[in-house]
């Protein structure tokens, strides 16, 4: 039986990697860090920000509110403070629906290839 190399998952991500994930400038991430209390990445001895998966989920949530829903920073902050559970639940539902949409599109594309 061949040896299967275990999949190694990253624990910490640099600010550049995180910015690339969301297709935004590094300055956006730094700005959001200053504006949202929930976003507090760990800093190493050099002062470089290191983001955990929880930080990335927080950024995904902020990105959704600011970039996808078009809220201002103040509006997003208020939305998170006023009703954090409902806002988070709505975000999770939207995320699940987007995942389902991608799966359905992949199935549709696969069916289209089989017909040819």
The 8 nearest C-alpha neighbors of each residue, nearest first, counted from 0:
[[1, 2, 3, 4, 5, 6, 7, 8],
 [2, 0, 3, 4, 5, 6, 7, 8],
 [1, 3, 4, 0, 5, 6, 7, 8],
 [4, 2, 5, 1, 6, 0, 7, 8],
 [3, 5, 2, 6, 7, 1, 8, 0],
 [6, 4, 7, 3, 2, 8, 1, 9],
 [5, 7, 4, 8, 3, 9, 2, 10],
 [8, 6, 5, 9, 4, 10, 3, 11],
 [9, 7, 6, 10, 11, 5, 52, 12],
 [8, 10, 11, 7, 12, 51, 52, 6],
 [9, 11, 51, 8, 12, 52, 50, 49],
 [12, 10, 51, 50, 49, 9, 13, 52],
 [11, 13, 50, 49, 16, 51, 17, 14],
 [12, 14, 49, 16, 15, 48, 50, 17],
 [13, 15, 17, 16, 18, 48, 25, 12],
 [16, 14, 18, 13, 17, 25, 19, 12],
 [17, 15, 19, 13, 18, 14, 12, 20],
 [16, 18, 20, 14, 19, 15, 13, 12],
 [17, 19, 15, 23, 25, 21, 20, 16],
 [18, 20, 22, 16, 17, 21, 15, 23],
 [21, 19, 17, 18, 22, 16, 23, 15],
 [20, 22, 19, 18, 23, 17, 59, 62],
 [23, 21, 19, 20, 18, 24, 17, 25],
 [24, 22, 18, 21, 27, 19, 25, 28],
 [23, 25, 26, 27, 18, 22, 28, 19],
 [24, 26, 28, 27, 18, 15, 14, 29],
 [25, 27, 29, 24, 28, 30, 23, 31],
 [28, 26, 30, 25, 24, 29, 31, 23],
 [27, 29, 31, 25, 26, 30, 32, 18],
 [30, 28, 26, 32, 27, 31, 25, 33],
 [31, 29, 27, 33, 32, 28, 26, 34],
 [32, 30, 34, 28, 33, 29, 35, 27],
 [31, 33, 29, 38, 30, 34, 35, 28],
 [34, 32, 30, 31, 35, 29, 36, 38],
 [33, 35, 31, 32, 30, 36, 72, 76],
 [36, 34, 37, 32, 38, 31, 33, 76],
 [35, 37, 38, 34, 39, 32, 33, 31],
 [38, 36, 35, 39, 57, 32, 54, 34],
 [39, 37, 32, 36, 35, 54, 40, 57],
 [38, 40, 37, 32, 41, 36, 54, 35],
 [41, 39, 50, 49, 48, 38, 42, 54],
 [40, 42, 49, 48, 50, 39, 43, 51],
 [41, 43, 48, 46, 47, 49, 40, 44],
 [42, 44, 46, 45, 47, 41, 48, 49],
 [43, 45, 46, 42, 47, 48, 41, 49],
 [46, 44, 43, 47, 42, 48, 49, 41],
 [45, 47, 42, 43, 44, 48, 41, 49],
 [48, 46, 42, 43, 45, 49, 44, 13],
 [47, 49, 42, 41, 40, 14, 13, 46],
 [50, 48, 13, 41, 12, 11, 40, 42],
 [49, 51, 12, 40, 11, 54, 13, 48],
 [52, 50, 11, 54, 53, 10, 55, 12],
 [51, 53, 55, 54, 56, 50, 10, 11],
 [52, 54, 56, 51, 55, 57, 50, 58],
 [55, 53, 57, 51, 52, 56, 50, 38],
 [54, 56, 52, 58, 57, 53, 59, 51],
 [57, 55, 59, 53, 58, 54, 60, 52],
 [58, 56, 54, 60, 55, 59, 61, 53],
 [57, 59, 55, 61, 60, 56, 62, 54],
 [60, 58, 56, 62, 57, 61, 55, 63],
 [59, 61, 57, 63, 58, 62, 56, 64],
 [62, 60, 58, 64, 63, 59, 65, 57],
 [63, 61, 59, 65, 66, 60, 64, 58],
 [64, 62, 67, 60, 61, 66, 65, 59],
 [63, 65, 68, 61, 62, 70, 75, 67],
 [66, 64, 70, 69, 62, 63, 68, 67],
 [65, 67, 69, 62, 63, 68, 64, 70],
 [66, 68, 63, 69, 64, 65, 62, 70],
 [69, 67, 64, 70, 66, 65, 63, 62],
 [70, 68, 65, 66, 67, 64, 71, 63],
 [71, 69, 65, 74, 68, 75, 64, 72],
 [70, 72, 74, 73, 65, 75, 69, 64],
 [71, 73, 75, 74, 76, 70, 65, 34],
 [74, 72, 76, 71, 75, 77, 70, 78],
 [73, 75, 71, 77, 72, 76, 70, 78],
 [74, 76, 78, 72, 77, 73, 70, 64],
 [75, 77, 73, 79, 74, 78, 72, 80],
 [78, 76, 80, 74, 79, 75, 81, 73],
 [79, 77, 75, 81, 76, 80, 74, 82],
 [78, 80, 83, 76, 77, 81, 82, 75],
 [79, 81, 77, 78, 83, 82, 76, 75],
 [82, 80, 78, 77, 79, 83, 76, 86],
 [81, 83, 84, 85, 80, 79, 78, 86],
 [82, 84, 79, 86, 85, 80, 87, 81],
 [85, 83, 87, 86, 82, 88, 79, 89],
 [86, 84, 88, 87, 83, 82, 89, 90],
 [85, 87, 83, 89, 84, 88, 82, 90],
 [86, 88, 90, 84, 85, 89, 83, 91],
 [89, 87, 85, 91, 90, 86, 84, 92],
 [90, 88, 92, 86, 87, 91, 85, 93],
 [89, 91, 87, 93, 88, 92, 94, 86],
 [92, 90, 94, 88, 93, 89, 95, 87],
 [91, 93, 89, 95, 94, 90, 96, 88],
 [92, 94, 96, 90, 91, 95, 97, 89],
 [93, 95, 91, 97, 92, 96, 90, 98],
 [96, 94, 98, 92, 97, 93, 91, 99],
 [95, 97, 99, 93, 98, 94, 100, 92],
 [96, 98, 100, 94, 95, 99, 93, 101],
 [99, 97, 95, 101, 96, 100, 94, 102],
 [100, 98, 96, 102, 101, 97, 103, 95],
 [99, 101, 97, 103, 98, 102, 96, 104],
 [102, 100, 104, 98, 99, 103, 105, 97],
 [103, 101, 99, 105, 100, 104, 106, 98],
 [104, 102, 106, 100, 105, 101, 107, 99],
 [103, 105, 107, 101, 106, 102, 108, 100],
 [104, 106, 108, 102, 103, 107, 109, 101],
 [107, 105, 109, 103, 104, 108, 110, 102],
 [108, 106, 104, 110, 109, 105, 103, 111],
 [107, 109, 111, 105, 106, 110, 104, 112],
 [110, 108, 106, 112, 107, 111, 105, 113],
 [111, 109, 107, 113, 112, 108, 106, 114],
 [110, 112, 108, 114, 109, 113, 107, 115],
 [113, 111, 109, 110, 114, 115, 108, 107],
 [112, 114, 110, 111, 115, 109, 108, 107],
 [113, 115, 111, 112, 110, 109, 108, 107],
 [114, 113, 112, 111, 110, 109, 108, 107]]
